[in-house]
Amino acid sequence: MNVEAFRQSIVHRRGWTLIELLTTVAILVVSSYVLIPYATSGDSSSGQSATRMVVTEILAAQMDAVATQGYRRIHFFEDGSGWCVEKLDSIQLADSFDFATANFADDIIESQGQGQQSIIRFTEDDRFSSITISKIQFDGEYLDVIFDPTGGIVASDGSPSTGGSVELWSGKFHWKIQMAPLTGKVTVVDFGGGA
């Protein structure tokens, strides 16, 4: 077959072969079985968004502590509804969190209409109505993580922190956000939606 005959055979081709059609359909069917349950799950999507929001707020508080050469405390609410970021002085590290007297950090990331203060409550946002935070544990027993002026995490007595974690649930989907001792390095473990 010469080049001109080959070119004309391609030009006159008017459709797909049966094998090409069956292969395409098979790939689409397999892809839909794998992807659609995850893409359509509202709990999965809102949980992933909320997890990203928590991580973003943690990193923003850490960067703010470094930029301002101050202390920032992230306090997770005991009822699992959210968290807030508080500005601290070194003499306030051991003080218990008090919502009424807290000096909240400005929230340039996600204000949710709360006066631009860094207070996030999932119960006040329809996007995250199914989200809960549980198993909050820093330095063995606290609901808070404190960043020092170098960006590291410290315990309430100013000593290096032993780290900690929080778990975020959205329906049957589950993520664990961990913070490494001393450095505050953030990692996320996705446990998925298994039983």
Secondary structure, DSSP 8 states (H G I E B T S, - for coil): --HHHHHHHHHT--S--HHHHHHHHHHHHHHHHHHHHHHH-HHHHHHHHHHHHHHHHHHHHHHHHHHHTSEEEEEE-TTSSEEEEEEE-GGGTTS---TTT--B-B-SS--TTSTTBSEEEGGG-GGGTTEEEEEEEETTTBSEEEE-TTS-EE-TTSSB---EEEEEEETTEEEEEEE-TTT--EEEEEEET--
